[in-house]
């Protein structure tokens, strides 16, 4: 019986890891698209999980709320922080720190 418990736990951990990697991929794509739209450079090509907890959506269903951080640059000299907020598999917002705009 104990072996069955450990197998179930391993399956749950694997499922959670798979869902987390998919959420990270969605957050990364959202960060890339937003940086391209705002004409800034995404640095280091990654997003890092900053926080997560359970939160209810508009229909009252409990979903995992995640916050991912990334770094970007507008001029190539400074680094600024950005944030992608997700609820479940949906991106709620992409935010950029106040940054210097490169003049041409």
N, C-alpha and C positions, 0 to 999 in steps of 0.2 A: 504494500500500500504506500509506503514511503517513496518507493521508486516512481510510482505513478504521480505522486505529488511533485517530485523534482522534475519529471518530464513535463508536466503541465506548467510549472514555473518557467522552465526553459523556453517552452513554446510562447508563453505570454511575454517574456523578455524579448524574444526574437521578433514577435509581432510589434511590440512597442518600438523597438529599434528601427524596424522597417518603416513604420509610420513616421517616426522622427526624421529619418533620412529623406523621406518624400517631402515632408514639411520644409526641411532645410533647402531642398532643391527648389521648391516653389518660392521660398523667400529669396533665394539667390537670383532666380529669374526676375522677380519683381524688382530687386535692387538694381540689376543690370538694366532693365527697361527704364526705370525711373532716372537713373544716372544718365542714360543716353538721351532721354527726353529733356532733362535739365542741362544738358551739355557739360557734364562733369565726368571725371574719370573715376571709375571704381578701382580702388587699390587692392592689391593682394588677391583678387578673385576669390573671395570667401565671405561668408556671413557666419557670425558666431552666436550661438544661443546665449541669451542674456538672462532670461527668466521664463518660467512656465508655471501655470497653475490652472485649476479648473474654474470655468466661468460659464454662465448661461448665455445662450444666444437670444435673438429676438423672439423665438418661439418657445423659449424656456428650457431648451435641451441643454444638458451639460456637455461642454466641449473643452478641449485643451486650448488655453490661451498661451501663445508663445511670443516672445520678443527676441529679435535677432539684431545684432549690431554689425555694422560694416564701416569701412573707412573710404573716403573719397577725397579727391583734390579738384579744385577748380582752375588753378594756375600751374600746378605741377610742383609748387614749392612747399605748400602747407598741406597738412592732413587734417581732415574734419571727420566728424562722426555722423553716421546715418543710422536709422532704425526702421526695421520692418516689423509690424505687428500683425499677428495672425490669430484667427479664432477657428479652430478645427483646421480644415484645409483651405480656408479662404483668407486672402490678404485683406486686412482692414485698413491699413495705412502704411505709407512709406514717408518717412520724415527725414529731412536734412537739416543739419546745424546751419546757423547763419554763416555764410562764407563769402569770401571776396570773389567778385566777378571779374574775370579777365577782360580788360579793355583791349579793343583791337584798333 
